[in-house]
Amino acid sequence: MSSLHNYRKAKEELHRQIALAKETKARIRETLSLLHNNYLNGLITESVYNSKVSEFLQGKPAEEWYTIYDNHIEECHFNIHKYNEKINE
């Protein structure tokens, strides 16, 4: 297998990882919004809301998760750029 083929495959994987990170960030927003709406509508108590949010976010603030995924996306874009340079050599 040629290096060019490997670079293209690696780029495909990076694009897949970017899409997955974006989907995960959206799922976090949607889940937190649903839990918040359930709390506001009286469907769950504040303690249940807090417990479910903490469990879903594994004890980290949502902003920390967003930062983790944003950093991963940025790193993927950086690596895609590097692979593009190698492909175009």
ChimeraX commands (.cxc) that place a marker at each C-alpha (Angstrom):
marker #1 position 0.00,0.00,0.00 radius 0.5
marker #1 position 1.37,3.40,-0.91 radius 0.5
marker #1 position 1.97,6.24,1.50 radius 0.5
marker #1 position -0.49,8.33,-0.49 radius 0.5
marker #1 position -3.21,5.75,0.13 radius 0.5
marker #1 position -2.35,5.65,3.83 radius 0.5
marker #1 position -2.53,9.46,4.06 radius 0.5
marker #1 position -5.94,9.48,2.42 radius 0.5
marker #1 position -7.19,6.75,4.75 radius 0.5
marker #1 position -5.88,8.66,7.75 radius 0.5
marker #1 position -7.67,11.81,6.54 radius 0.5
marker #1 position -10.92,9.85,6.19 radius 0.5
marker #1 position -10.56,8.64,9.77 radius 0.5
marker #1 position -9.91,12.18,11.00 radius 0.5
marker #1 position -13.03,13.43,9.20 radius 0.5
marker #1 position -14.99,10.59,10.84 radius 0.5
marker #1 position -13.63,11.60,14.25 radius 0.5
marker #1 position -14.62,15.23,13.65 radius 0.5
marker #1 position -18.16,14.21,12.74 radius 0.5
marker #1 position -18.39,11.97,15.80 radius 0.5
marker #1 position -17.13,14.73,18.11 radius 0.5
marker #1 position -19.67,17.18,16.68 radius 0.5
marker #1 position -22.47,14.63,17.08 radius 0.5
marker #1 position -21.42,13.95,20.67 radius 0.5
marker #1 position -21.39,17.66,21.50 radius 0.5
marker #1 position -24.88,17.99,20.03 radius 0.5
marker #1 position -26.07,14.97,22.03 radius 0.5
marker #1 position -24.72,16.55,25.22 radius 0.5
marker #1 position -26.61,19.79,24.49 radius 0.5
marker #1 position -29.81,17.91,23.64 radius 0.5
marker #1 position -29.68,15.70,26.72 radius 0.5
marker #1 position -28.97,18.61,29.06 radius 0.5
marker #1 position -31.78,20.61,27.46 radius 0.5
marker #1 position -34.21,17.71,27.85 radius 0.5
marker #1 position -33.27,17.22,31.49 radius 0.5
marker #1 position -33.59,20.95,32.15 radius 0.5
marker #1 position -37.01,21.09,30.48 radius 0.5
marker #1 position -38.15,18.06,32.48 radius 0.5
marker #1 position -37.07,19.86,35.65 radius 0.5
marker #1 position -38.74,23.15,34.63 radius 0.5
marker #1 position -41.97,21.31,33.78 radius 0.5
marker #1 position -41.99,19.55,37.14 radius 0.5
marker #1 position -41.41,16.11,35.68 radius 0.5
marker #1 position -38.31,15.59,37.82 radius 0.5
marker #1 position -37.17,17.14,41.07 radius 0.5
marker #1 position -34.11,19.34,41.41 radius 0.5
marker #1 position -32.20,16.56,43.14 radius 0.5
marker #1 position -33.07,14.07,40.40 radius 0.5
marker #1 position -32.12,16.67,37.78 radius 0.5
marker #1 position -28.75,17.31,39.44 radius 0.5
marker #1 position -28.12,13.60,39.87 radius 0.5
marker #1 position -28.95,12.79,36.24 radius 0.5
marker #1 position -26.82,15.67,34.92 radius 0.5
marker #1 position -23.86,14.65,37.08 radius 0.5
marker #1 position -24.19,11.01,36.05 radius 0.5
marker #1 position -24.54,11.88,32.35 radius 0.5
marker #1 position -21.55,14.23,32.44 radius 0.5
marker #1 position -19.54,11.82,34.60 radius 0.5
marker #1 position -19.03,14.51,37.22 radius 0.5
marker #1 position -17.45,17.05,34.83 radius 0.5
marker #1 position -19.01,20.38,33.89 radius 0.5
marker #1 position -20.52,20.49,30.38 radius 0.5
marker #1 position -18.05,23.21,29.41 radius 0.5
marker #1 position -15.18,20.83,30.12 radius 0.5
marker #1 position -16.67,18.24,27.76 radius 0.5
marker #1 position -17.20,20.90,25.08 radius 0.5
marker #1 position -13.58,21.97,25.46 radius 0.5
marker #1 position -12.37,18.37,25.20 radius 0.5
marker #1 position -14.32,17.82,21.98 radius 0.5
marker #1 position -13.38,21.25,20.55 radius 0.5
marker #1 position -9.70,20.53,21.20 radius 0.5
marker #1 position -10.01,17.13,19.55 radius 0.5
marker #1 position -11.70,18.69,16.51 radius 0.5
marker #1 position -8.96,21.31,16.28 radius 0.5
marker #1 position -6.27,18.64,16.50 radius 0.5
marker #1 position -7.98,16.62,13.76 radius 0.5
marker #1 position -8.12,19.69,11.49 radius 0.5
marker #1 position -4.43,20.32,12.14 radius 0.5
marker #1 position -3.57,16.72,11.21 radius 0.5
marker #1 position -5.76,16.86,8.11 radius 0.5
marker #1 position -3.80,19.92,7.01 radius 0.5
marker #1 position -0.54,18.02,7.57 radius 0.5
marker #1 position -1.79,15.07,5.52 radius 0.5
marker #1 position -2.89,17.43,2.75 radius 0.5
marker #1 position 0.63,18.83,2.64 radius 0.5
marker #1 position 2.07,15.33,2.36 radius 0.5
marker #1 position -0.44,14.34,-0.33 radius 0.5
marker #1 position 0.39,17.45,-2.36 radius 0.5
marker #1 position 4.19,17.03,-2.15 radius 0.5
marker link #1:1,2 radius 0.2
marker link #1:2,3 radius 0.2
marker link #1:3,4 radius 0.2
marker link #1:4,5 radius 0.2
marker link #1:5,6 radius 0.2
marker link #1:6,7 radius 0.2
marker link #1:7,8 radius 0.2
marker link #1:8,9 radius 0.2
marker link #1:9,10 radius 0.2
marker link #1:10,11 radius 0.2
marker link #1:11,12 radius 0.2
marker link #1:12,13 radius 0.2
marker link #1:13,14 radius 0.2
marker link #1:14,15 radius 0.2
marker link #1:15,16 radius 0.2
marker link #1:16,17 radius 0.2
marker link #1:17,18 radius 0.2
marker link #1:18,19 radius 0.2
marker link #1:19,20 radius 0.2
marker link #1:20,21 radius 0.2
marker link #1:21,22 radius 0.2
marker link #1:22,23 radius 0.2
marker link #1:23,24 radius 0.2
marker link #1:24,25 radius 0.2
marker link #1:25,26 radius 0.2
marker link #1:26,27 radius 0.2
marker link #1:27,28 radius 0.2
marker link #1:28,29 radius 0.2
marker link #1:29,30 radius 0.2
marker link #1:30,31 radius 0.2
marker link #1:31,32 radius 0.2
marker link #1:32,33 radius 0.2
marker link #1:33,34 radius 0.2
marker link #1:34,35 radius 0.2
marker link #1:35,36 radius 0.2
marker link #1:36,37 radius 0.2
marker link #1:37,38 radius 0.2
marker link #1:38,39 radius 0.2
marker link #1:39,40 radius 0.2
marker link #1:40,41 radius 0.2
marker link #1:41,42 radius 0.2
marker link #1:42,43 radius 0.2
marker link #1:43,44 radius 0.2
marker link #1:44,45 radius 0.2
marker link #1:45,46 radius 0.2
marker link #1:46,47 radius 0.2
marker link #1:47,48 radius 0.2
marker link #1:48,49 radius 0.2
marker link #1:49,50 radius 0.2
marker link #1:50,51 radius 0.2
marker link #1:51,52 radius 0.2
marker link #1:52,53 radius 0.2
marker link #1:53,54 radius 0.2
marker link #1:54,55 radius 0.2
marker link #1:55,56 radius 0.2
marker link #1:56,57 radius 0.2
marker link #1:57,58 radius 0.2
marker link #1:58,59 radius 0.2
marker link #1:59,60 radius 0.2
marker link #1:60,61 radius 0.2
marker link #1:61,62 radius 0.2
marker link #1:62,63 radius 0.2
marker link #1:63,64 radius 0.2
marker link #1:64,65 radius 0.2
marker link #1:65,66 radius 0.2
marker link #1:66,67 radius 0.2
marker link #1:67,68 radius 0.2
marker link #1:68,69 radius 0.2
marker link #1:69,70 radius 0.2
marker link #1:70,71 radius 0.2
marker link #1:71,72 radius 0.2
marker link #1:72,73 radius 0.2
marker link #1:73,74 radius 0.2
marker link #1:74,75 radius 0.2
marker link #1:75,76 radius 0.2
marker link #1:76,77 radius 0.2
marker link #1:77,78 radius 0.2
marker link #1:78,79 radius 0.2
marker link #1:79,80 radius 0.2
marker link #1:80,81 radius 0.2
marker link #1:81,82 radius 0.2
marker link #1:82,83 radius 0.2
marker link #1:83,84 radius 0.2
marker link #1:84,85 radius 0.2
marker link #1:85,86 radius 0.2
marker link #1:86,87 radius 0.2
marker link #1:87,88 radius 0.2
marker link #1:88,89 radius 0.2
view
